[in-house]
Amino acid sequence: MEQAYDSMGWLALRKVLVYFYFSSKFLDLLLNCVLDPKFCILINGKKSDWIEAKSGFR
């Protein structure tokens, strides 16, 4: 069971970062990493297909 204080929306994360005066360049970099993350794994030097993350921010 999830409670209201167990998770945070992306807009709230952005507002917290702005509130603590993170630079806009860092803010954009961080949000690009968490808003639509895709990963590729190297196995014996060969790239796998892209894996899309499905989990939320907690």
C-alpha distance matrix in Angstrom:
0.0 3.8 6.6 10.1 11.7 9.8 11.9 15.4 17.5 20.7 22.9 21.5 22.3 25.8 26.4 25.6 28.0 30.6 30.3 31.1 34.0 33.1 35.8 35.3 36.3 33.5 31.0 31.9 31.9 28.5 26.9 28.8 27.2 23.6 23.8 25.2 25.4 27.5 28.7 31.8 32.5 36.0 37.0 40.6 41.4 40.2 37.4 34.5 33.3 30.9 27.2 24.9 21.7 18.6 16.0 15.1 16.0 13.8
3.8 0.0 3.8 6.8 8.4 6.4 8.2 11.7 13.9 17.2 19.3 17.8 18.6 22.1 22.6 21.9 24.3 26.9 26.6 27.4 30.4 29.5 32.3 31.7 32.8 30.2 27.5 28.5 28.7 25.2 23.6 25.7 24.3 20.6 20.8 22.6 23.0 25.5 27.0 30.3 31.2 34.8 36.1 39.8 40.3 39.1 36.1 33.5 32.2 29.5 25.9 23.3 19.9 17.0 14.1 12.5 12.9 10.7
6.6 3.8 0.0 3.8 5.6 5.4 7.8 10.8 13.3 16.9 18.4 16.4 17.7 21.1 21.1 20.2 23.1 25.4 24.7 25.7 28.9 28.5 31.4 31.0 32.5 29.9 27.1 28.5 29.0 25.5 23.9 26.5 25.3 21.6 21.8 24.1 24.7 27.6 29.2 32.7 33.8 37.3 38.9 42.5 42.8 41.8 38.7 36.3 34.9 32.0 28.6 25.8 22.4 19.6 16.5 14.2 13.8 11.4
10.1 6.8 3.8 0.0 3.8 5.6 6.6 8.4 10.7 14.4 15.3 13.2 15.0 18.2 17.8 17.3 20.4 22.4 21.6 23.0 26.1 25.9 28.8 28.4 30.1 27.8 24.7 26.2 27.1 23.7 21.9 24.7 24.1 20.4 20.2 22.9 24.0 27.1 29.1 32.7 34.2 37.8 39.6 43.2 43.2 42.1 38.9 36.7 35.2 32.0 28.8 25.7 22.4 19.7 16.7 13.8 13.0 11.1
11.7 8.4 5.6 3.8 0.0 3.8 5.6 7.4 10.6 14.0 15.0 12.2 13.4 16.9 16.4 15.2 18.2 20.5 19.4 20.4 23.6 23.5 26.7 26.7 28.4 25.7 22.9 24.9 25.6 22.0 20.8 23.8 22.9 19.4 19.9 22.8 23.5 26.8 28.5 32.1 33.3 36.8 38.7 42.2 42.1 41.4 38.3 36.3 35.1 32.0 28.8 25.8 22.3 20.2 16.8 13.8 12.0 9.4
9.8 6.4 5.4 5.6 3.8 0.0 3.8 7.1 10.5 13.6 15.5 13.1 13.5 17.2 17.5 16.1 18.6 21.4 20.8 21.4 24.5 23.8 26.8 26.7 27.9 25.1 22.5 24.2 24.4 20.7 19.6 22.3 20.9 17.4 18.2 20.8 21.0 24.1 25.5 29.0 30.0 33.5 35.3 38.7 38.9 38.1 35.1 33.1 32.0 29.0 25.6 22.9 19.3 17.2 13.7 11.1 9.6 6.5
11.9 8.2 7.8 6.6 5.6 3.8 0.0 3.8 6.9 9.9 12.0 10.2 10.5 14.1 14.8 13.9 16.1 18.8 18.7 19.5 22.3 21.3 24.1 23.6 24.8 22.2 19.4 20.8 21.2 17.7 16.2 18.9 17.8 14.1 14.6 17.3 17.9 21.2 22.9 26.6 28.0 31.5 33.6 37.1 36.9 36.0 32.8 30.9 29.6 26.3 23.2 20.2 16.8 14.7 11.4 8.2 6.5 4.7
15.4 11.7 10.8 8.4 7.4 7.1 3.8 0.0 3.8 6.7 8.4 6.4 7.0 10.5 11.1 10.6 12.9 15.3 15.5 16.6 19.1 18.3 20.9 20.3 21.8 19.5 16.4 17.9 18.7 15.4 13.6 16.6 16.1 12.6 12.7 15.9 17.1 20.6 22.7 26.5 28.3 31.7 34.1 37.6 37.1 36.2 32.8 31.1 29.7 26.2 23.4 20.2 17.0 15.4 12.5 8.7 6.4 6.3
17.5 13.9 13.3 10.7 10.6 10.5 6.9 3.8 0.0 3.8 5.4 5.3 6.5 8.9 10.1 10.8 12.7 14.5 15.4 17.1 18.9 18.0 20.1 18.8 20.4 18.6 15.2 16.0 17.4 14.5 11.9 14.7 15.0 11.5 10.5 13.8 15.7 19.3 21.9 25.7 27.9 31.5 34.0 37.5 36.7 35.5 32.0 30.3 28.5 24.9 22.4 19.0 16.3 14.6 12.4 8.7 7.3 8.9
20.7 17.2 16.9 14.4 14.0 13.6 9.9 6.7 3.8 0.0 3.8 5.4 5.0 6.3 8.7 9.9 10.7 12.5 14.2 15.7 16.9 15.5 17.1 15.5 16.9 15.3 11.8 12.3 13.8 11.2 8.3 11.1 11.9 8.8 7.6 11.2 13.3 17.0 19.8 23.5 26.0 29.4 32.3 35.7 34.5 33.4 29.8 28.4 26.6 22.9 20.8 17.4 15.1 14.2 12.6 9.2 7.7 10.3
22.9 19.3 18.4 15.3 15.0 15.5 12.0 8.4 5.4 3.8 0.0 3.8 5.4 5.1 6.2 8.7 10.0 10.6 12.2 14.5 15.5 14.9 16.4 14.6 16.8 15.7 12.0 12.7 15.1 13.0 10.1 13.1 14.6 12.0 10.5 14.1 16.5 20.2 23.1 26.8 29.4 32.7 35.7 39.0 37.7 36.6 33.0 31.8 29.9 26.1 24.3 20.8 18.7 17.8 16.3 12.8 11.2 13.4
21.5 17.8 16.4 13.2 12.2 13.1 10.2 6.4 5.3 5.4 3.8 0.0 3.8 5.4 5.1 6.2 8.7 9.9 10.3 12.5 14.4 14.2 16.5 15.6 17.9 16.2 12.7 14.4 16.4 13.7 11.7 15.1 15.9 13.2 12.7 16.4 18.3 22.0 24.6 28.3 30.6 33.8 36.7 40.0 38.9 38.0 34.6 33.3 31.8 28.0 25.9 22.6 20.0 19.0 16.8 13.1 10.7 11.8
22.3 18.6 17.7 15.0 13.4 13.5 10.5 7.0 6.5 5.0 5.4 3.8 0.0 3.8 5.4 5.2 6.3 8.7 9.8 10.9 12.6 11.6 14.0 13.4 15.2 13.0 9.7 11.8 13.2 10.2 8.7 12.4 12.8 10.4 10.7 14.5 15.8 19.6 21.8 25.5 27.6 30.7 33.7 36.9 35.7 35.0 31.7 30.7 29.4 25.7 23.7 20.7 18.1 17.7 15.4 12.0 9.1 10.5
25.8 22.1 21.1 18.2 16.9 17.2 14.1 10.5 8.9 6.3 5.1 5.4 3.8 0.0 3.8 5.5 5.2 6.2 8.5 10.1 10.8 9.8 11.5 10.2 12.5 11.1 7.5 9.3 11.6 9.6 7.8 11.4 12.8 11.2 10.9 14.6 16.3 20.0 22.5 26.0 28.5 31.5 34.7 37.7 36.2 35.5 32.1 31.4 30.0 26.2 24.7 21.7 19.6 19.5 17.8 14.6 12.1 14.1
26.4 22.6 21.1 17.8 16.4 17.5 14.8 11.1 10.1 8.7 6.2 5.1 5.4 3.8 0.0 3.8 5.5 5.1 6.0 8.7 9.9 10.3 12.5 11.8 14.7 13.5 10.1 12.4 15.0 13.0 11.6 15.2 16.5 14.8 14.5 18.3 20.0 23.8 26.2 29.8 32.1 35.1 38.3 41.3 39.8 39.2 35.8 35.1 33.7 29.9 28.3 25.2 22.9 22.6 20.6 17.1 14.4 15.7
25.6 21.9 20.2 17.3 15.2 16.1 13.9 10.6 10.8 9.9 8.7 6.2 5.2 5.5 3.8 0.0 3.8 5.5 5.0 6.3 8.8 9.1 12.2 12.6 15.1 13.1 10.3 13.3 15.1 12.6 12.1 15.9 16.5 14.7 15.4 19.2 20.3 24.0 26.0 29.5 31.5 34.3 37.4 40.4 39.0 38.8 35.6 34.9 33.9 30.2 28.4 25.5 22.9 22.7 20.3 16.9 13.6 14.3
28.0 24.3 23.1 20.4 18.2 18.6 16.1 12.9 12.7 10.7 10.0 8.7 6.3 5.2 5.5 3.8 0.0 3.8 5.4 5.3 6.4 5.6 8.6 9.2 11.5 9.4 6.9 10.3 11.9 9.8 10.0 13.6 14.3 13.5 14.4 18.0 18.8 22.4 24.2 27.6 29.6 32.2 35.4 38.2 36.7 36.6 33.4 33.1 32.2 28.6 27.1 24.6 22.2 22.7 20.6 17.6 14.4 15.5
30.6 26.9 25.4 22.4 20.5 21.4 18.8 15.3 14.5 12.5 10.6 9.9 8.7 6.2 5.1 5.5 3.8 0.0 3.8 5.4 5.1 5.9 7.9 8.1 11.4 10.4 7.9 10.9 13.4 12.2 12.0 15.3 16.8 16.1 16.4 19.9 21.3 24.8 26.9 30.2 32.4 35.0 38.4 41.1 39.3 39.1 35.9 35.7 34.6 30.9 29.7 27.0 25.0 25.3 23.5 20.4 17.4 18.8
30.3 26.6 24.7 21.6 19.4 20.8 18.7 15.5 15.4 14.2 12.2 10.3 9.8 8.5 6.0 5.0 5.4 3.8 0.0 3.8 5.5 7.8 10.6 11.6 14.8 13.5 11.3 14.6 16.7 15.1 15.1 18.6 19.7 18.6 19.2 22.8 24.0 27.7 29.6 33.0 35.0 37.6 40.9 43.6 42.0 42.0 38.8 38.5 37.5 33.9 32.4 29.6 27.3 27.3 25.1 21.8 18.5 19.2
31.1 27.4 25.7 23.0 20.4 21.4 19.5 16.6 17.1 15.7 14.5 12.5 10.9 10.1 8.7 6.3 5.3 5.4 3.8 0.0 3.8 5.8 9.3 11.4 13.9 12.1 10.8 14.5 15.9 14.2 15.1 18.5 19.1 18.5 19.7 23.2 23.8 27.3 28.8 32.0 33.7 36.1 39.3 41.9 40.3 40.6 37.7 37.6 37.0 33.4 32.0 29.6 27.2 27.6 25.3 22.2 18.8 19.2
34.0 30.4 28.9 26.1 23.6 24.5 22.3 19.1 18.9 16.9 15.5 14.4 12.6 10.8 9.9 8.8 6.4 5.1 5.5 3.8 0.0 3.8 6.2 8.6 11.3 10.3 9.5 13.0 14.6 13.8 14.9 17.9 18.9 19.0 20.0 23.3 24.0 27.3 28.9 31.9 33.9 36.0 39.4 41.8 40.0 40.2 37.3 37.5 36.9 33.3 32.3 30.0 28.0 28.8 26.8 24.0 20.7 21.7
33.1 29.5 28.5 25.9 23.5 23.8 21.3 18.3 18.0 15.5 14.9 14.2 11.6 9.8 10.3 9.1 5.6 5.9 7.8 5.8 3.8 0.0 3.8 6.4 8.3 6.6 6.4 10.0 11.1 10.4 12.0 14.7 15.6 16.0 17.4 20.4 20.8 24.0 25.4 28.3 30.2 32.3 35.7 38.1 36.2 36.5 33.6 33.9 33.4 29.9 29.0 26.9 25.0 26.2 24.4 21.9 18.8 20.1
35.8 32.3 31.4 28.8 26.7 26.8 24.1 20.9 20.1 17.1 16.4 16.5 14.0 11.5 12.5 12.2 8.6 7.9 10.6 9.3 6.2 3.8 0.0 3.8 5.4 5.3 6.1 8.7 10.0 10.6 12.2 14.2 15.6 16.8 17.8 20.4 20.9 23.8 25.3 27.9 30.1 31.9 35.5 37.7 35.5 35.7 32.9 33.5 32.9 29.5 29.1 27.1 25.7 27.2 25.9 23.6 20.8 22.7
35.3 31.7 31.0 28.4 26.7 26.7 23.6 20.3 18.8 15.5 14.6 15.6 13.4 10.2 11.8 12.6 9.2 8.1 11.6 11.4 8.6 6.4 3.8 0.0 3.8 5.5 4.9 6.0 8.5 9.8 10.4 12.0 14.2 15.4 15.7 18.1 19.2 22.0 23.9 26.7 29.2 31.2 34.9 37.2 34.8 34.7 31.6 32.1 31.2 27.7 27.4 25.3 24.2 25.5 24.7 22.4 20.1 22.4
36.3 32.8 32.5 30.1 28.4 27.9 24.8 21.8 20.4 16.9 16.8 17.9 15.2 12.5 14.7 15.1 11.5 11.4 14.8 13.9 11.3 8.3 5.4 3.8 0.0 3.8 5.5 5.3 6.2 8.7 10.1 10.7 12.6 14.7 15.4 17.2 17.7 20.1 21.7 24.1 26.5 28.3 32.0 34.1 31.6 31.6 28.7 29.5 28.8 25.4 25.5 23.8 23.1 24.9 24.3 22.6 20.5 23.0
33.5 30.2 29.9 27.8 25.7 25.1 22.2 19.5 18.6 15.3 15.7 16.2 13.0 11.1 13.5 13.1 9.4 10.4 13.5 12.1 10.3 6.6 5.3 5.5 3.8 0.0 3.8 5.5 5.0 6.1 8.5 9.8 10.7 12.5 14.0 16.1 16.2 18.8 20.1 22.6 24.8 26.6 30.2 32.5 30.3 30.5 27.6 28.2 27.7 24.4 24.0 22.4 21.1 23.0 22.0 20.2 17.8 20.0
31.0 27.5 27.1 24.7 22.9 22.5 19.4 16.4 15.2 11.8 12.0 12.7 9.7 7.5 10.1 10.3 6.9 7.9 11.3 10.8 9.5 6.4 6.1 4.9 5.5 3.8 0.0 3.8 5.5 5.3 6.1 8.5 10.0 10.8 11.7 14.4 15.1 18.2 20.1 23.0 25.4 27.8 31.3 33.9 31.8 31.6 28.5 28.6 27.7 24.1 23.5 21.2 19.8 21.1 20.0 17.9 15.5 17.8
31.9 28.5 28.5 26.2 24.9 24.2 20.8 17.9 16.0 12.3 12.7 14.4 11.8 9.3 12.4 13.3 10.3 10.9 14.6 14.5 13.0 10.0 8.7 6.0 5.3 5.5 3.8 0.0 3.8 5.5 5.2 6.0 8.6 10.1 10.2 12.2 13.3 16.1 18.2 21.1 23.9 26.2 29.8 32.4 30.1 29.6 26.3 26.5 25.3 21.8 21.5 19.3 18.5 20.0 19.6 17.9 16.2 19.1
31.9 28.7 29.0 27.1 25.6 24.4 21.2 18.7 17.4 13.8 15.1 16.4 13.2 11.6 15.0 15.1 11.9 13.4 16.7 15.9 14.6 11.1 10.0 8.5 6.2 5.0 5.5 3.8 0.0 3.8 5.6 5.2 6.4 9.0 10.3 11.6 11.6 14.0 15.6 18.2 20.7 22.8 26.5 28.9 26.7 26.4 23.3 23.7 23.0 19.6 19.4 17.7 17.0 19.1 18.7 17.5 15.9 18.7
28.5 25.2 25.5 23.7 22.0 20.7 17.7 15.4 14.5 11.2 13.0 13.7 10.2 9.6 13.0 12.6 9.8 12.2 15.1 14.2 13.8 10.4 10.6 9.8 8.7 6.1 5.3 5.5 3.8 0.0 3.8 5.4 5.2 6.5 8.6 10.8 10.6 13.6 15.1 18.2 20.4 22.9 26.3 29.0 27.2 26.9 23.8 23.8 23.1 19.6 18.7 16.7 15.2 17.0 16.0 14.5 12.5 15.1
26.9 23.6 23.9 21.9 20.8 19.6 16.2 13.6 11.9 8.3 10.1 11.7 8.7 7.8 11.6 12.1 10.0 12.0 15.1 15.1 14.9 12.0 12.2 10.4 10.1 8.5 6.1 5.2 5.6 3.8 0.0 3.8 5.3 5.1 5.6 8.4 9.5 12.9 15.2 18.6 21.2 24.1 27.4 30.4 28.6 27.9 24.5 24.0 22.7 19.0 18.0 15.4 14.0 15.2 14.5 12.6 11.1 14.3
28.8 25.7 26.5 24.7 23.8 22.3 18.9 16.6 14.7 11.1 13.1 15.1 12.4 11.4 15.2 15.9 13.6 15.3 18.6 18.5 17.9 14.7 14.2 12.0 10.7 9.8 8.5 6.0 5.2 5.4 3.8 0.0 3.8 5.6 5.6 6.5 7.4 10.2 12.7 15.8 18.8 21.5 25.0 27.9 25.9 24.9 21.4 21.1 19.7 16.0 15.6 13.3 12.8 14.6 14.8 13.8 13.2 16.6
27.2 24.3 25.3 24.1 22.9 20.9 17.8 16.1 15.0 11.9 14.6 15.9 12.8 12.8 16.5 16.5 14.3 16.8 19.7 19.1 18.9 15.6 15.6 14.2 12.6 10.7 10.0 8.6 6.4 5.2 5.3 3.8 0.0 3.8 6.1 6.6 5.5 8.4 10.2 13.4 16.0 18.8 22.2 25.1 23.4 22.7 19.3 19.0 18.0 14.4 13.5 11.7 10.6 12.9 12.8 12.3 11.6 14.7
23.6 20.6 21.6 20.4 19.4 17.4 14.1 12.6 11.5 8.8 12.0 13.2 10.4 11.2 14.8 14.7 13.5 16.1 18.6 18.5 19.0 16.0 16.8 15.4 14.7 12.5 10.8 10.1 9.0 6.5 5.1 5.6 3.8 0.0 3.8 5.8 5.6 9.3 11.5 15.1 17.6 20.8 23.8 27.0 25.8 24.8 21.4 20.4 19.1 15.5 13.7 11.1 9.1 10.5 9.7 8.7 7.9 11.3
23.8 20.8 21.8 20.2 19.9 18.2 14.6 12.7 10.5 7.6 10.5 12.7 10.7 10.9 14.5 15.4 14.4 16.4 19.2 19.7 20.0 17.4 17.8 15.7 15.4 14.0 11.7 10.2 10.3 8.6 5.6 5.6 6.1 3.8 0.0 3.8 6.1 9.7 12.8 16.4 19.3 22.7 25.7 29.0 27.6 26.2 22.6 21.3 19.4 15.6 14.1 10.9 9.6 10.2 10.2 8.9 9.1 12.9
25.2 22.6 24.1 22.9 22.8 20.8 17.3 15.9 13.8 11.2 14.1 16.4 14.5 14.6 18.3 19.2 18.0 19.9 22.8 23.2 23.3 20.4 20.4 18.1 17.2 16.1 14.4 12.2 11.6 10.8 8.4 6.5 6.6 5.8 3.8 0.0 3.8 6.6 10.1 13.5 16.7 20.0 23.0 26.3 24.9 23.2 19.4 18.1 15.9 12.1 10.9 7.8 7.6 8.9 10.3 10.3 11.5 15.2
25.4 23.0 24.7 24.0 23.5 21.0 17.9 17.1 15.7 13.3 16.5 18.3 15.8 16.3 20.0 20.3 18.8 21.3 24.0 23.8 24.0 20.8 20.9 19.2 17.7 16.2 15.1 13.3 11.6 10.6 9.5 7.4 5.5 5.6 6.1 3.8 0.0 3.8 6.7 10.3 13.2 16.6 19.6 22.9 21.6 20.2 16.5 15.2 13.7 10.0 8.5 6.2 5.7 8.5 9.7 10.6 11.6 14.9
27.5 25.5 27.6 27.1 26.8 24.1 21.2 20.6 19.3 17.0 20.2 22.0 19.6 20.0 23.8 24.0 22.4 24.8 27.7 27.3 27.3 24.0 23.8 22.0 20.1 18.8 18.2 16.1 14.0 13.6 12.9 10.2 8.4 9.3 9.7 6.6 3.8 0.0 3.8 7.0 10.3 13.6 16.5 19.9 18.5 16.7 13.0 11.6 9.9 6.2 5.5 4.5 6.1 9.5 11.6 13.4 14.9 18.0
28.7 27.0 29.2 29.1 28.5 25.5 22.9 22.7 21.9 19.8 23.1 24.6 21.8 22.5 26.2 26.0 24.2 26.9 29.6 28.8 28.9 25.4 25.3 23.9 21.7 20.1 20.1 18.2 15.6 15.1 15.2 12.7 10.2 11.5 12.8 10.1 6.7 3.8 0.0 3.8 6.6 10.0 12.9 16.3 15.1 13.6 10.1 9.0 8.5 5.6 5.0 6.5 7.6 11.4 13.1 15.4 16.6 19.3
31.8 30.3 32.7 32.7 32.1 29.0 26.6 26.5 25.7 23.5 26.8 28.3 25.5 26.0 29.8 29.5 27.6 30.2 33.0 32.0 31.9 28.3 27.9 26.7 24.1 22.6 23.0 21.1 18.2 18.2 18.6 15.8 13.4 15.1 16.4 13.5 10.3 7.0 3.8 0.0 3.8 6.7 9.7 12.9 11.6 9.9 6.4 5.6 6.2 5.0 6.2 9.1 10.9 14.6 16.4 19.0 20.3 22.8
32.5 31.2 33.8 34.2 33.3 30.0 28.0 28.3 27.9 26.0 29.4 30.6 27.6 28.5 32.1 31.5 29.6 32.4 35.0 33.7 33.9 30.2 30.1 29.2 26.5 24.8 25.4 23.9 20.7 20.4 21.2 18.8 16.0 17.6 19.3 16.7 13.2 10.3 6.6 3.8 0.0 3.8 6.3 9.8 9.2 8.1 5.7 5.3 7.8 8.0 8.5 11.7 13.0 16.5 18.0 20.8 21.9 23.9
36.0 34.8 37.3 37.8 36.8 33.5 31.5 31.7 31.5 29.4 32.7 33.8 30.7 31.5 35.1 34.3 32.2 35.0 37.6 36.1 36.0 32.3 31.9 31.2 28.3 26.6 27.8 26.2 22.8 22.9 24.1 21.5 18.8 20.8 22.7 20.0 16.6 13.6 10.0 6.7 3.8 0.0 3.8 6.4 5.5 5.3 4.6 6.3 9.7 10.8 12.0 15.4 16.7 20.3 21.7 24.5 25.4 27.3
37.0 36.1 38.9 39.6 38.7 35.3 33.6 34.1 34.0 32.3 35.7 36.7 33.7 34.7 38.3 37.4 35.4 38.4 40.9 39.3 39.4 35.7 35.5 34.9 32.0 30.2 31.3 29.8 26.5 26.3 27.4 25.0 22.2 23.8 25.7 23.0 19.6 16.5 12.9 9.7 6.3 3.8 0.0 3.8 5.3 5.2 6.4 7.2 10.9 12.9 13.8 17.4 18.8 22.0 23.5 26.5 27.7 29.4
40.6 39.8 42.5 43.2 42.2 38.7 37.1 37.6 37.5 35.7 39.0 40.0 36.9 37.7 41.3 40.4 38.2 41.1 43.6 41.9 41.8 38.1 37.7 37.2 34.1 32.5 33.9 32.4 28.9 29.0 30.4 27.9 25.1 27.0 29.0 26.3 22.9 19.9 16.3 12.9 9.8 6.4 3.8 0.0 3.8 5.6 8.5 10.2 14.0 16.2 17.5 21.1 22.5 25.8 27.2 30.2 31.2 32.8
41.4 40.3 42.8 43.2 42.1 38.9 36.9 37.1 36.7 34.5 37.7 38.9 35.7 36.2 39.8 39.0 36.7 39.3 42.0 40.3 40.0 36.2 35.5 34.8 31.6 30.3 31.8 30.1 26.7 27.2 28.6 25.9 23.4 25.8 27.6 24.9 21.6 18.5 15.1 11.6 9.2 5.5 5.3 3.8 0.0 3.8 6.7 9.6 13.1 15.1 17.0 20.4 22.1 25.6 27.2 29.9 30.8 32.7
40.2 39.1 41.8 42.1 41.4 38.1 36.0 36.2 35.5 33.4 36.6 38.0 35.0 35.5 39.2 38.8 36.6 39.1 42.0 40.6 40.2 36.5 35.7 34.7 31.6 30.5 31.6 29.6 26.4 26.9 27.9 24.9 22.7 24.8 26.2 23.2 20.2 16.7 13.6 9.9 8.1 5.3 5.2 5.6 3.8 0.0 3.8 6.6 9.9 12.3 14.6 18.2 20.3 23.7 25.7 28.6 29.9 32.0
37.4 36.1 38.7 38.9 38.3 35.1 32.8 32.8 32.0 29.8 33.0 34.6 31.7 32.1 35.8 35.6 33.4 35.9 38.8 37.7 37.3 33.6 32.9 31.6 28.7 27.6 28.5 26.3 23.3 23.8 24.5 21.4 19.3 21.4 22.6 19.4 16.5 13.0 10.1 6.4 5.7 4.6 6.4 8.5 6.7 3.8 0.0 3.8 6.7 8.7 11.1 14.6 16.9 20.3 22.4 25.2 26.6 29.0
34.5 33.5 36.3 36.7 36.3 33.1 30.9 31.1 30.3 28.4 31.8 33.3 30.7 31.4 35.1 34.9 33.1 35.7 38.5 37.6 37.5 33.9 33.5 32.1 29.5 28.2 28.6 26.5 23.7 23.8 24.0 21.1 19.0 20.4 21.3 18.1 15.2 11.6 9.0 5.6 5.3 6.3 7.2 10.2 9.6 6.6 3.8 0.0 3.8 6.4 8.4 12.1 14.5 17.6 20.0 23.1 24.9 27.2
33.3 32.2 34.9 35.2 35.1 32.0 29.6 29.7 28.5 26.6 29.9 31.8 29.4 30.0 33.7 33.9 32.2 34.6 37.5 37.0 36.9 33.4 32.9 31.2 28.8 27.7 27.7 25.3 23.0 23.1 22.7 19.7 18.0 19.1 19.4 15.9 13.7 9.9 8.5 6.2 7.8 9.7 10.9 14.0 13.1 9.9 6.7 3.8 0.0 3.8 6.4 9.7 12.8 15.6 18.5 21.5 23.7 26.3
30.9 29.5 32.0 32.0 32.0 29.0 26.3 26.2 24.9 22.9 26.1 28.0 25.7 26.2 29.9 30.2 28.6 30.9 33.9 33.4 33.3 29.9 29.5 27.7 25.4 24.4 24.1 21.8 19.6 19.6 19.0 16.0 14.4 15.5 15.6 12.1 10.0 6.2 5.6 5.0 8.0 10.8 12.9 16.2 15.1 12.3 8.7 6.4 3.8 0.0 3.8 6.5 9.7 12.7 15.6 18.3 20.3 23.2
27.2 25.9 28.6 28.8 28.8 25.6 23.2 23.4 22.4 20.8 24.3 25.9 23.7 24.7 28.3 28.4 27.1 29.7 32.4 32.0 32.3 29.0 29.1 27.4 25.5 24.0 23.5 21.5 19.4 18.7 18.0 15.6 13.5 13.7 14.1 10.9 8.5 5.5 5.0 6.2 8.5 12.0 13.8 17.5 17.0 14.6 11.1 8.4 6.4 3.8 0.0 3.8 6.4 9.4 12.1 15.1 17.4 20.0
24.9 23.3 25.8 25.7 25.8 22.9 20.2 20.2 19.0 17.4 20.8 22.6 20.7 21.7 25.2 25.5 24.6 27.0 29.6 29.6 30.0 26.9 27.1 25.3 23.8 22.4 21.2 19.3 17.7 16.7 15.4 13.3 11.7 11.1 10.9 7.8 6.2 4.5 6.5 9.1 11.7 15.4 17.4 21.1 20.4 18.2 14.6 12.1 9.7 6.5 3.8 0.0 3.8 6.4 9.5 12.1 14.6 17.5
21.7 19.9 22.4 22.4 22.3 19.3 16.8 17.0 16.3 15.1 18.7 20.0 18.1 19.6 22.9 22.9 22.2 25.0 27.3 27.2 28.0 25.0 25.7 24.2 23.1 21.1 19.8 18.5 17.0 15.2 14.0 12.8 10.6 9.1 9.6 7.6 5.7 6.1 7.6 10.9 13.0 16.7 18.8 22.5 22.1 20.3 16.9 14.5 12.8 9.7 6.4 3.8 0.0 3.8 5.9 8.7 11.1 13.8
18.6 17.0 19.6 19.7 20.2 17.2 14.7 15.4 14.6 14.2 17.8 19.0 17.7 19.5 22.6 22.7 22.7 25.3 27.3 27.6 28.8 26.2 27.2 25.5 24.9 23.0 21.1 20.0 19.1 17.0 15.2 14.6 12.9 10.5 10.2 8.9 8.5 9.5 11.4 14.6 16.5 20.3 22.0 25.8 25.6 23.7 20.3 17.6 15.6 12.7 9.4 6.4 3.8 0.0 3.8 6.7 10.1 12.5
16.0 14.1 16.5 16.7 16.8 13.7 11.4 12.5 12.4 12.6 16.3 16.8 15.4 17.8 20.6 20.3 20.6 23.5 25.1 25.3 26.8 24.4 25.9 24.7 24.3 22.0 20.0 19.6 18.7 16.0 14.5 14.8 12.8 9.7 10.2 10.3 9.7 11.6 13.1 16.4 18.0 21.7 23.5 27.2 27.2 25.7 22.4 20.0 18.5 15.6 12.1 9.5 5.9 3.8 0.0 3.8 6.9 8.9
15.1 12.5 14.2 13.8 13.8 11.1 8.2 8.7 8.7 9.2 12.8 13.1 12.0 14.6 17.1 16.9 17.6 20.4 21.8 22.2 24.0 21.9 23.6 22.4 22.6 20.2 17.9 17.9 17.5 14.5 12.6 13.8 12.3 8.7 8.9 10.3 10.6 13.4 15.4 19.0 20.8 24.5 26.5 30.2 29.9 28.6 25.2 23.1 21.5 18.3 15.1 12.1 8.7 6.7 3.8 0.0 3.8 6.3
16.0 12.9 13.8 13.0 12.0 9.6 6.5 6.4 7.3 7.7 11.2 10.7 9.1 12.1 14.4 13.6 14.4 17.4 18.5 18.8 20.7 18.8 20.8 20.1 20.5 17.8 15.5 16.2 15.9 12.5 11.1 13.2 11.6 7.9 9.1 11.5 11.6 14.9 16.6 20.3 21.9 25.4 27.7 31.2 30.8 29.9 26.6 24.9 23.7 20.3 17.4 14.6 11.1 10.1 6.9 3.8 0.0 3.8
13.8 10.7 11.4 11.1 9.4 6.5 4.7 6.3 8.9 10.3 13.4 11.8 10.5 14.1 15.7 14.3 15.5 18.8 19.2 19.2 21.7 20.1 22.7 22.4 23.0 20.0 17.8 19.1 18.7 15.1 14.3 16.6 14.7 11.3 12.9 15.2 14.9 18.0 19.3 22.8 23.9 27.3 29.4 32.8 32.7 32.0 29.0 27.2 26.3 23.2 20.0 17.5 13.8 12.5 8.9 6.3 3.8 0.0
